């Protein structure tokens, strides 16, 4: 016998579901405003019947209510007050409009899935940030690939109301207001266009004889060398960090200075300097530089206890997923690392293998900022700034109205000044770190934040870092990108962070650091920036260009904008629920489409699927030639969707002989009939069937699978919101009738090579 899952309640299309009362506990708790005050019959359970005229319907509901309260009270206690069940509609007058629990919304067009979403607020904010999105569904259930921590965005056409399908563990809603976010929709396209303008050529890897990039004058310390790292991480060569200077003769020139004003640092007639790390690069400050053999004692050791470090930075070309760093590390105390230098970092996951404490003056892009302290064994540390938060509410010392492109205080489209003060108490021990961002040449305001408490593992982190600041730390600049930078610039659980998604391709020209100075300071410091003369402004104009500023995205909606969600739409949603059974609501004949999905065809197998993202990890299975993979690309790996495992994908020419990228559209056709009759192709693989259903917003974590000949039609289809997959070729002759609706692909699927 083939595989036959017992949840197939539709032995025939027209069979009726038996009357039942499903008792279940509330799955999670929500903030006030999302759990509606519903009649007691709607809380924590659903009672359904195919016959609306059941004689004992009223008694059945009453029995369910009593049973639920007995079970919930005994199991969870009276503190559980969550409204669940289809038809539980609440109204939040702030960002989100209508919220329905244990339900998924459907529209004629699904937009996209946003991953790494940890809360209802985050999902709502992701939709509110996309001007094409009007409705959303959030996976509020753990341990299900493609559902957990996922947010599905929907477009509603004018006058369209979403249809509703009951789905435990899914929360859906409508957007009431628009918010300004980044990394999604038009903003993402603008970032990509900006990158194309700025990145005229790929940044080369540093040569073995090119690590000494030049010397600069660090006011308050003396002359230092900029030493380029050979390796960004073991096996990955670091790119070049450029050092540029400004001719003294041009110091008073206008802001329209030409690019010829930027020269090599070797010039003896300079009035300023700038360090510009290329994407994928890292460099250290040193007292001496040698291309033959570098020792730890050659590195600079800035003694900053009781002092203030000031500098100017330009982050105007860094979008969501980009990170310009300036850290202070005790590299002079470190041993040789796996990167063949003395680079180190906190925790066991540092890239070069050496563990040490870190004073992170800056992790930033034009949307987010972080200043942090970490002792050697602390993976997270303590931080201030704005942005981020994966599974937690991130840094909220400032807002997007205060920091970001066109912001009221720090307009990150232009350079701004940073002052970090390391204040000491009467014993000479570090008692606080003050951060001040200013842009007084453009804005008459400052952004301030303070770290004055840091406890970790029963230890005082400030005291622990005090001795390192006193003995001397090495400045390190770097610039890198990642699709997983949500810890820096993500939405956070409250949805108030800046970036919906991270896009490494949005990382354009190099960030710039210049004007670094050290001053004695025992008090809170107001950054007094150097005058942005024509010479300094030339650095900015050379790397980014004034014309770029005019092409930056300017959303029509800066603050919250009202979205028209009519009472009629809400009434239609509830009416659809009231007029249908539990298994289905809304219009089952609506055609639904999701365009531009990525699949990977195995063109030369077998391809190993590994347990983790490591070439030495255990092999779980092999994918044969002709099989199609669906998943999220992370660096050089594909994380499979709806099944465990990772498949290596290296973005090099030789990868084309193993995996071929396909772009397909998925469609749920609007009537009974086969995919061929609709001019499309049937889906032949169970995992692709699941991925296609998820892309269309049918978040069914259980698939009814049949591998034997029967009267069922072949391929991937839905019956009142439940997903079916039938694989036996003999079923191809069977018609698609009744309530079955096929899910089809715009591209055909190859035959799978049989196992050896």
N, C-alpha and C positions, 0 to 999 in steps of 0.2 A: 504494500500500500504506500502511496505517496504521503508526503507531509500534509496533514490536515489539522489546522488549528481549530480548537473548540469554540473560538469566539465568533465563528461564522454563523450568525443568527439568521442569515438569508439563505437557507437551503434551496429555496426558490425565490425568484425576484419578488413575487407577490406575497410571500409568507409574512404573517404578522408577528410582531414581537409580543411575547406574553406580558400580561400586566405584572409590574414588579415595583418594589419599593427599595431603592438603593440607599443604604445608610453609609455615610462616610464622614470622617472627621474633617474639620477645616484644615486646609493644607498650609496655611501660613497666616501671619498677621500683617496688617497694613496700617499706615498712618491714618489718622482721622481724616475724613473727607473721601476716602476711597471705599470704605465699608459702609454701604448704605444702610439706613434704618429701614429694614424690610419687615413685612409681616413674619411672624414666627414660623409660618409654614415654608418660607423660602430660605431659611437659615440652615446651612450645613447639610442639606439633604435634597434629593429630588424624588418626587413620586410621580410616576408617569403611567399612562395607559393609552393603548392604541384607540380605545373607545372612549370618546369624551362623554359618552352617556352611561358610563359604568354605574350601576345602581349603588355600589358601595364606595364610589369615588371619594365622597366626603369623609367616610369613616377611615378609608385608607390613608388619606392625608393626615387626619388626626392621629392615627396610629403611628405614622412615620414621625410626626412631631414629637410625640411622647417618647418613642423609642430613641430618637436622636438625643433628646435631652438627657435621658437616662445614661446612654452610652457616653456622650460628650462629658457629662458631669463626672462620671466615674473615671474616665480615662484622662481627661485634660484639665478638669477643674473648671470653675466658673469664669476664669479669667479669659477664656477663649471667646471672642465676640466677633468673629469674622463672618461676613456674609458671603456665601458661596452658592453655586448652582446657576444654571442658565436662567436668564431673566432677571438676575440681580444687577440692576443698573443703577449706578450712582452718579451724582453730579458734583464735580469739583470746579469751583468758580475761578480757579487760578489758571494754570497752564493747560491741564487736561480738561476735556469736556466730559464725555460720558465714558464710564468704565464698567465693563461687564465681566464677571468672574466665571471661570470654567466654560469659556466660550471663545471661539475664534471668528474673526470677521473675514468676509470675502467680498471682493470687488472684481470688476471686469479686468483690472490690471494690477498685478503684484509688482512692486518696485524692486525690493532687494531685502536680503537678510543682513542685519548688523550683528556681528558677534561681540563677545565680551561685554554684554549688557547685563547688569546684576540687579536691577531694580525696576519697578514699575515707573518711577519718576524718570529714570534714564531712558527707557524705551519711549515714553511720551515725549521727552525732550528731543530725541533723535528724529521723531516724526515731525515735531513742531519746527525743527530746523530746516527740513526739506520742503521747499515750496510746492513740490509735487505730491506730498504725502498728506492724506486727510484722516487715515485710520491705521491702526497698528494692532499687532498681537504679540504678546510677550510670553515666553516659556518660563513658567513659574514652577518647574518640576526638575528635580535633580537627577543626574546620571543618565540623561538621554541625549545622545549625539544629535546635533542639529536643532534641539529644542532648548536644552539647558543654556542659560545665559545668552539667548538669542532673541532678537526683536525683528519682526517681519512688518515691513512698511507697505501700505496700500494706497493706490490713487483712486479717488472717487470722482467720477465725471459729474458735470453739473446736473443737479437734481437726483443723483444716484445715492441710494442708501445701501450700506453693506448688508449682505445676507449673513446669517448667523448659524454656525454649526457648534453643537455641544462638544466640548473637549476639556475633560478634567485636566487641571494643571496649566491651563492657558488663560491669560487675562487679555482682554481687548478693549480698545477705547477709540474715541474720536478726539481730534485736536480742537481746542477752543481758541488758543492764541498761537501766534508765530513768535519764535525767538531767533536771535542771531547766533548761529553756531558755524563750525567750520569742518572741512574734511568730508563734505557730503553735497550731492547735487551740483549746482552751478559753481559753488565755491571750490569743489574739487577740480572741476574743469579749468577754472581760472588759475588755480595753483599749478596745474600741469602746463598750462600755457606760459605762465611765468617762468617755470623751470626751463622750458624750451628756449626762452629768450635769454636766460642768464647763463645756461650751461652750454657754451659754444663748443667745448671740447672736453673729453674725459680727463680727469685729473690723473696724471701718471703716478705709478708707484715710485717710491724713493729708491735711488740707487745706493749701492753700498758705500760709494765715495761721496754721496751727497747729503749725509746726515747733518753736517754742520751748515745750518741755514743762514747764519749771520749773527752779528752782535747788536745789542740795543742798550740804551741807557735807561735803567730803572731808577727813577728819582727816589732818593732815600735809602738806596742800597748800593748802586754802582752799575758798572757795565756787566751784562750777562750775555751768554750765548743761547741761541735757540737750537736745540738738538732734536732732529727728526727721529722718531722711532722707526725701526726696521719692520716691525710686525704689529698689526693691530690686534691680532690674536694668533695663537700658534697655527701656522700654515697659511695665514692670510696676510699678505704684504700690506704695509701701511702706505697710504698715499702721501703726497708732498704737502708740507706746511710752508706757506710762503711768508717771507718777511719783507716788508716794504717800508721805504722811508719817504720823507717829504723834503724837497730841497729848501734850504734856508732862504734862498732868493725869492721863492714863491710864497712865503709865509703870509704876505698881506694881499695876495691876489683874491679875486672875487670867487664866489661859489661856482662860477662857470668854468673853473680851471679845467684844462684839458687833461686827458689821460696821460700825457707825457710828464705830468707832475709827479707820477708815481715811479720811483726808480729803485734800483737795487740798494740794499742796506749798506753795501760796501762804500757808498759815497761818503766822503768825510764832511760834506757840508749839508748837514741835516738839522731839522728843527723838530722832528717828531718821527715816530715809528709805528708800525702796525703789524700785528701777527694775524695771518689769515689761513686757518687750517682748512685744507680741502676735504671734501667728503670722504670719510674713511681714513682719516689721518690722526696722528697724535704727536705731540712734541713736548719736551721738557726744558725748563730753564736750568742753565748750568753755568758754573764759573769758568770752565774750560771745556773745549770740544775736541775730540780726536776721532778721526775716521778709522783708526786702527783698533784701539782698545779703550773703552770707556769704563771708568770705575765709579763706584757709588760716591766717593768723596769729591768727584768732579762736579756733582750736581749742586745747584744752589740750595741754600737753606735759609729761608726768610724767617726771621724772628719777629713774630707779629703779636705776641702777648702784650696787651696794653696799647696796641697801635691800630691804625685804620689803613686798610688797603683800598685805594680808589682806582678806578679805570673807566674807560668808555667802551661800549660794545655796540655793534650794529648787527641786528638779527633780521633785517627786513626781508631777506629772501628765504627764510626758514619757515616752512609750513607745518602742518600736522604730521607727526612722525619723524621730525628732525630734532636733533639735540646738539647744541653748542655748549661745551663744558669748559669750565675753569675750576680745577680742583687743587687742593693743597695736600700733598702726600708725604709721609716720612720715608721717602725713597733712599735717603742716605743711610738709613738703618736696615734696609732690605737686602736680600741676597739676590743672586741672578735668577730671573724668572724663566718660564717657558717661552717668553717672547725675546729672550736673549738681551734683556735689559733689567732695570730694577723697578719696573712698574709693579704696583700692588693695589689692592682694594679690599674693602670689607667683605666678610662672609666667605663661605666656601665656594660660591659660584663666580668669583672674580675671574676675568677672562685669561689672565696670564699665570694664575696659580699661586701667587704670593698674597698672603693676607696681611692687611694693615688697616689702621684707622684712616678716616678721610674727613677733611673739611671741604665740603662741596659748595664753593662760593656761588657757582652758577651751573644749573642744568636748565636750558631755556630754548624756546623758539619764539616766534613773534606772537604766539597765542598764550604761552604758559611760562611760568618762572618758578624755580625751586632753589632755595638755599637750605643746606642740610648739614647735620653733624652725624657721624657714625663712628663708634668705637669698632675695634677690629672684628669682633665676633657678632656684631649687630647687622643683620641683613637689611633692616629697614631704616633705622635711625630716627631722628626727629627733624622736621622740616617746616618751613614757612614759605609763603608765596601765593601763587594762584594756579589752579588747574589740577587735573589728575584725579585718581581714585579708582582702583579696580576692586570692586566689592566693598568699598568704604567711601565715605565723603572725603574728598581730597582737600587740598590746601585752599582755604577761603579767606585769607587775610585781605585779599583785594578782589575785584570783580572784573568782568570783561569790559565794563564801561570805564574802568580806571587803567587797565593794562591791555594793550592789543592794538591792532591796526586802527588808526583814527580815534583812539581812546582819548578821554578827557584829560588824563594826566600823563601817562607814558604812551605816546604814539609810536609803536614799534616799527613803523615804516621809516623811522629816522633813528639815528644814533641817540643813545641816552647814557647817563652816567650812573655808576654803581659805587657805593661806599659801604664796606663791611668793617665794622669796628669790633675788636675783641676786648671787652671791658673787664677789668679786674677789681677784686674787692680789696679790703685793707691788708690782706695777707699776700696779695700779689697773685691770687688764684682766679682763673677765669670764672666770671659770674654771669656773663651774658654776651650774646652776639647780636649786634644791631645791624639791620640791613636797611639802606636808604637808596631808592631809585629816584632819579630826578632828571628833568629835561628843561631846565630853566630858560634855555634859549628859545623854547617853543611853548612851554606850559609853566604856569606859575603855581606849581604844586609838587608834592613829594609823595611817594609811597614808602611806608615804613613797616617793618616787622621785627620782632625780637624773639630770640630763643634764650630763655632764662631758666629753663628746667630741663634736665635730661637724665632720667633714671633708666638703667638697663641692667637686668640681672642682679638687682640689689646694689648696684654700683652707681656712683655719681659720674655720669659721662662728662660733664663739664670739667671736673677736676682731673679726670683721666686724660682729656685732650689738652689740658693746660700745660703739662710738661712738654708735650710735643710742639705746641706753639712757641714755647720758650726756647727749645733747642733748635728749632728751624725746620720748616717744611718746604718742599719743592713744588713750585707751580707747574701744572700740567694742563695744556690746552688740547682739546680733541673735538671732532665733529663726526657724527655718525647718524644713521637713520634706521628705522625699523617699523614694520607694520604693527608692532605691539608696544607702542609708547604710551599706552593709556595711563600708566602710573604717573606720567608727567603731564599729559595734556588731555586726558579723557574726561568724559562727562561726570564721573563720580555717581554715587548712589542717589544723590539729590538732583542730578541732571543739570547742575549749574556750571560744570566745567566747560571748556571751550570747544573740544573736538569730538565729533561723533565717531569718526573713523580716522585711522592713521594711514597716510599714503606716502611711502618712502620716495616715490617718484616726484613728490612735491618739494623735495630738498634741492634748491637751486645753488646759486653762488655761495661762496664761502662766507661764514661769519667773520667779523673783524673785532680784534681787541687792540686797544691802543691807549696811550696816556696813563700807564700804570704807575702809581706813586704810593709810597709808604709814609705815613705821618704818625706822630705820637698823638694819642687821643685817649682821654679818660672819661669822656662825656659822649652823649649821643651826638652823632655827627650829621650835619647837613652837608650833603655832597656839594662841593663848590667846583663845578665842572670847568675844565679848560675851555677857553673860548673856541667855538667851532669856526675857526678862521677858514679862509678859502683853501688853505693847504690841507687842513684836516678834513674839510668837507670833500676835497678831491678824492680821498680814500673811499668815501661813501659813493660818490658819483661814478668813480671808476668801476667799482665792483657791481653796483646795482643799477645805477643810472636814474636820473630824474624822470625820464619818460616812463619807467616801470611804475612809478607811483601813481601815474594817471590811469594805469591799466589794472590796478588792484581792485578786487571786487568791492563794490559798495552796495550793500543790501538796501532795498527800499525800506525794509522794516528794521529799524535800529532797536527799538524797544518792542514790547509785546504788541502784536497786531491782532485785532479781532478776526476770528474765522467764523464764517456764517455756518452754524450748525442749527438748523431749524428744528423747532419742536416737532414738526411733521416727520423729520428723519428719525428722531428718537421714538416717536409713536410707531413708525413703520417697523423699527427693529423689534419693539416689544410685541407688536401685533403678529409679526412673523413667528416669534417664539410661542405666543399663545395659540396660534392656529396650527402648529405642527407638533409632531411627536418629539420625544427626547432625542432620537437619533439624527434628526434633520430639522433645520429651520431655513427660512429664506427660499430663494429661487433656485431650485436644483437644475434648471435648464439654462442658467447664465453661463455664457462662454467666459473662461478665465485664461489669461495668458501671462507668462513671465518670460521676458526676452533677454538675450545675451548671457546665457548660462555657460560656464566653462566646464567641459569634460576632457578627460585625457584617455586616448585610445592606446592600448598596448600594441605596438607594431612589431616588437621583437621581444618575445618572452622566452622563458618565464622571468617575471620581475618580482623580487622579494618584497614582502610586506613585513616591516619590523615593528617591534613592540614600542620602541621610542625613537626619537630623532637622533639616531646614532648608527653609524655604519657597522658597529660591532654588536648592536643590540640583537636580541633573539628574533629569529625569523618566525612569524606567525603563520604565514602561508605564502604561496606564489600566485601571481596573476598571470594568466596565460595570454598568448597572442589573440587579439580580437576582443578581449575584455575591456570594458570602459570604466574608468575611475572617476569619482566625484569627490572633491574635498577642497580644503583651504590651503593655499600655497603659503608656506612660511619659510623665508629664505630659500634654501635649496631642497626643501621637503614638501610633500603633499600630505596633509593630515586628513585621512579619509573620513568622509561623512557617512554616518549611519552604520559604520562598522569600525572596529578597532584597528589601529596600525598607522604606520607612516611609510611612504614610498619616496625614495630619493629622487630628486629632480634637480639636476645641475644645469644652470642656464648657460650651456655651452653647446657648440655645434654637434658634439657627439651624442647629446641627449635626444636629438631629433630621431635617431635610429632606434630609440627605445620607446619613447612616449610621444604621441602627437596630440597637440592641443586642438580641441574642437569647440566652436561656439554654436550653441543650439538654443532654440526657443521651445518652451514647454507650453502646451495648451490643454485645458480641459474642454472638450468639445461640448456644445450646448444641447445636444440631442442624442438619442439612442442611435447607434451606428458605429462602425469601425473607424480606426485611424485612416485606413486606406480610402474609405469613402469620403473622408474629410480632406484628402490630399496630403496626409502626413504619414508618419512612420510609427509603428508600434514599438513600445519599449520592451526589450527582451531580457533585461537584467533586473533582479529584485532590488539591488542597492540603488540603481539609477531610478527605478520606480519610486522608491522612498524619497530620494533626493528631489525628483521632479514634483512629487506631491508636496514636500516641504516648501519648495520654491514657490508653489502656488498657494501656500498658506494652509494646507491641510496637514496639520501637525499631529498625525496619527502615529504614535510610537509603537503600535502593534499592527502588523501586516498579516492579513489572511492569505496564506500561501498554499497553492495547490500544484503538485507536480505530476498528476496523473490525468489520463483522458477523462473528460466529463462533459456535461452540457454547458459548462461555463465558457465564456469567450476567452480568447488568448490575449495575453499582455497585461497591461496596467490599467486599472479602472477603479472608480469610486461607486459605492452604493450608499446613498444618504450619509455622506461624510466619512464612511469607513473605507479603508484602502484594501484592495485585492490585487494579488499578482498570480497569474496562471501561466506556467512555463511550458507545458507539453505542446509540441507542434500540432498534434492531432486536434487540438481545440481551435485551431485557426479557422476551421470551416464553420464554427458556431456563430450565429448572429449575436449582435449586441442589442438586447431588447430591454424593455421595462425601465427601471430606475438606474440602470448602469450607465455610467458616463466615462468614456475612455480618456486617459491622459496620454498624450501623443508628443512626439518630437518632430522638429523640423528637419532633422538629419537622420538617415538610416543607420542601423547598427550592424557591424560586421559579424561574420560567423566566428565562433570561438574555436580555437585550435584545441583538439582533444588532448587530454593528458597523456603523457608518454607511458 
